[in-house]
Amino acid sequence: MTDTVSPMTAAKPVTPARFAVAVLALAMGGFAIGTTEFVTMGVLPEIAEGVGVGTSTAGHLISAYAVGVVVGVPILSFFVAHLPRKGLLLALMAAYALFNVLSAVAVDFHMLLVARFLDGLPHGAYFGVATIVATSMAAPKHRGRAVALVMLGLSVANVIGVPFATWLGQSAGWRAPYAAAAGLALLTVVLVQVSVPHFPGDPNATGRGEASTFFTNPQVWLTMLAGAIGFGGMFAAYSYISPIVTGTAGLAAGAVPWFVFAFGLGMVVGTWVAGEMARWSVMGSLLVSSLGMIAVLSLFWLVAPAGWWLAPVAFLTTAIASVLVINLQVRLMDVADNAVTLGAAMNHASLNIANALGAFAGGLALDTWSAREAPLVGAGLAAGGMVVLLWSTTIHRRRAQPS
């Protein structure tokens, strides 16, 4: 199986030591983003009680953040394609800190809903620019590994940041995790300033030109659609992990951070595996991980009443999902042609459509049946994503055949 190769090459390879330090700074941004994005799921009951709404209504906060990401990526990418990369990273993280502060001081549900939407705006653009910078510092054959290293911050956040922030939210109130996330974003600003090299923007790039190239490419749409549907399966389960653990599994609320930890550990392992699998075949990795998502989410539904036996299934869920995410990112950058900024960022828009779709579908399952059925709905979404990937593969093979 032959994967498309991106026209983007390693423009400025740097020494291994400089690369490691700079990528660590970029990954810290992912750590800040991951902590604030996923902690909402871990303290959803506390937020619901704090702002006086039901748990399924509070789940709209997850969707609001996701919608912010989807809206922010094309708007920001349209206007910033030509700007210096380092300055963009600093501005995006500063905005992320500001909107987390706004979340922490929200006086009611509607203000918090707006704050979560605004906080989502810089998300995709940050990861898009950060992966461009990372791949520009790496050799072409290591582009998948460079993307995985940047995304590793997001994964580590789910091992350390989110469980700690979940405990913090349960102990000190739901506002505390958002305040802590603002501090992490400001720390990222400092680290990026002192460690990331200067990368000029493309003076010939225009938002209109990138958009024309990007959005007229059928493979772009199919890749984003596969992510929006297929990755939604993971969020259908993850978004309602608290009621699944305390209701279906019959465990105490104190068990929730441990399940969040299992999710996060799976992300770290899966992100590392994804970087290696990308060297084998990006499309092959996408198909294998999609099939794995269908199987593990079905297992999630089956094992949900079994208490702590659900923890290893939670680990497998995000491990397999991370292989899907990283390879979707590489695939979209490969098929984006010259629309590098949009290609790097729009994966996060599609994944946050998945976030919104998964949270919504899981919420319907919760309201119609019970929290246990949310992962089963997720398995259906994963199957839908795999169908789209098979469609994409069929088109790719037909066009590759000599006429």
Helices and strands as residue ranges (DSSP letters): H 16-42, H 44-51, H 55-58, H 60-80, H 85-104, H 109-137, G 140-142, H 143-156, I 157-161, H 162-172, H 175-195, H 207-215, H 218-230, H 232-238, H 241-243, I 244-248, G 253-255, H 256-280, H 282-303, G 304-309, H 310-335, H 340-368, G 371-373, H 374-400
